[in-house]
């Protein structure tokens, strides 16, 4: 899942190896603040905040992966917007620079928790958790290469707690939703991606009870690799492109052994893709007999059920796709 973002952040801020958030409604004694969490270790960083006529500069020699850094500036009730520039130099030499406009208010605190967010692709709805009553939401639906598909405002009556927000646009085309929810004079913004692709492919055939990829089967993975690179070219600047590899078996044999075999085969494919140049996030899971393409009795040899699926999205496959909800392992 895209890490949750409070406040109106540029969609480009989600495309790289740093996650951002900030406080949309600082409390009575709280300073406005901007948070940066690197996905990989930083060798150095620079954060520049321009708020009103003031400029605040923060630098550091290093920062570990996954640790949130907080940068705050002087509280001024007459200034409720800022421009934040972030420059991160990663330990491998890669440099990422992002310019992010933000808006905030000094009022009732409203925040959005996306940790349990879910999208229903068929119903075109998004469910999130909020900390205050919400009366309306503004949405912008983006397609590939950040094309605006639709914009609008919808009435909401719910919260605190889970609220359901209807969204517009063809589920097959919407890549990113930019949402602002309002509670009286307070608001909070976030982005969420319902985007999900099932990559068509020729199944790799393994020898019985084996997980090694045979040389004569590699052409199938080479074709998949080309497809994944095309997906990156089309969507990679908008959302973090994550590949989910699901290994499945038929019901012949012991269930526990089948689960282990499907896990090893899924990992073998993920390892092959990584070793042949795919550098983005790869996740895998072994479903064994738990995700059958065709329902059979126990002990049935079924070629249709001996399969591996390649699925791509900014978040794990949603429940509305029929894929079981599991904890995916990252390669």
Secondary structure as the mmCIF struct_conf table of DSSP 4:
data_model
#
loop_
_struct_conf.conf_type_id
_struct_conf.id
_struct_conf.beg_label_comp_id
_struct_conf.beg_label_asym_id
_struct_conf.beg_label_seq_id
_struct_conf.end_label_comp_id
_struct_conf.end_label_asym_id
_struct_conf.end_label_seq_id
HELX_LH_PP_P HELX_LH_PP_P1 UNK A 2 UNK A 4
BEND BEND1 UNK A 7 UNK A 7
HELX_RH_3T_P HELX_RH_3T_P1 UNK A 11 UNK A 14
BEND BEND2 UNK A 15 UNK A 17
STRN STRN1 UNK A 18 UNK A 22
BEND BEND3 UNK A 24 UNK A 25
TURN_TY1_P TURN_TY1_P1 UNK A 28 UNK A 29
HELX_LH_PP_P HELX_LH_PP_P2 UNK A 30 UNK A 32
STRN STRN2 UNK A 33 UNK A 38
BEND BEND4 UNK A 39 UNK A 40
STRN STRN3 UNK A 42 UNK A 51
TURN_TY1_P TURN_TY1_P2 UNK A 52 UNK A 53
STRN STRN4 UNK A 54 UNK A 60
BEND BEND5 UNK A 61 UNK A 61
STRN STRN5 UNK A 63 UNK A 63
TURN_TY1_P TURN_TY1_P3 UNK A 65 UNK A 66
STRN STRN6 UNK A 68 UNK A 72
TURN_TY1_P TURN_TY1_P4 UNK A 77 UNK A 78
STRN STRN7 UNK A 81 UNK A 90
TURN_TY1_P TURN_TY1_P5 UNK A 91 UNK A 92
BEND BEND6 UNK A 93 UNK A 93
STRN STRN8 UNK A 95 UNK A 103
BEND BEND7 UNK A 106 UNK A 108
STRN STRN9 UNK A 112 UNK A 120
TURN_TY1_P TURN_TY1_P6 UNK A 121 UNK A 124
STRN STRN10 UNK A 125 UNK A 130
BEND BEND8 UNK A 131 UNK A 132
STRN STRN11 UNK A 134 UNK A 142
HELX_RH_3T_P HELX_RH_3T_P2 UNK A 144 UNK A 146
STRN STRN12 UNK A 148 UNK A 158
BEND BEND9 UNK A 160 UNK A 160
STRN STRN13 UNK A 161 UNK A 166
BEND BEND10 UNK A 169 UNK A 169
TURN_TY1_P TURN_TY1_P7 UNK A 171 UNK A 173
STRN STRN14 UNK A 176 UNK A 183
TURN_TY1_P TURN_TY1_P8 UNK A 184 UNK A 185
STRN STRN15 UNK A 186 UNK A 192
STRN STRN16 UNK A 196 UNK A 198
HELX_LH_PP_P HELX_LH_PP_P3 UNK A 202 UNK A 205
TURN_TY1_P TURN_TY1_P9 UNK A 208 UNK A 209
HELX_LH_PP_P HELX_LH_PP_P4 UNK A 212 UNK A 214
HELX_RH_3T_P HELX_RH_3T_P3 UNK A 215 UNK A 217
HELX_RH_AL_P HELX_RH_AL_P1 UNK A 218 UNK A 235
TURN_TY1_P TURN_TY1_P10 UNK A 236 UNK A 238
BEND BEND11 UNK A 239 UNK A 239
STRN STRN17 UNK A 242 UNK A 248
BEND BEND12 UNK A 251 UNK A 253
HELX_RH_AL_P HELX_RH_AL_P2 UNK A 255 UNK A 275
TURN_TY1_P TURN_TY1_P11 UNK A 276 UNK A 277
BEND BEND13 UNK A 280 UNK A 280
STRN STRN18 UNK A 281 UNK A 288
TURN_TY1_P TURN_TY1_P12 UNK A 289 UNK A 289
BEND BEND14 UNK A 290 UNK A 291
BEND BEND15 UNK A 293 UNK A 294
TURN_TY1_P TURN_TY1_P13 UNK A 298 UNK A 299
HELX_RH_3T_P HELX_RH_3T_P4 UNK A 303 UNK A 305
BEND BEND16 UNK A 306 UNK A 306
STRN STRN19 UNK A 308 UNK A 313
BEND BEND17 UNK A 314 UNK A 316
HELX_LH_PP_P HELX_LH_PP_P5 UNK A 317 UNK A 318
HELX_RH_3T_P HELX_RH_3T_P5 UNK A 319 UNK A 321
TURN_TY1_P TURN_TY1_P14 UNK A 322 UNK A 322
HELX_LH_PP_P HELX_LH_PP_P6 UNK A 328 UNK A 328
STRN STRN20 UNK A 329 UNK A 330
#
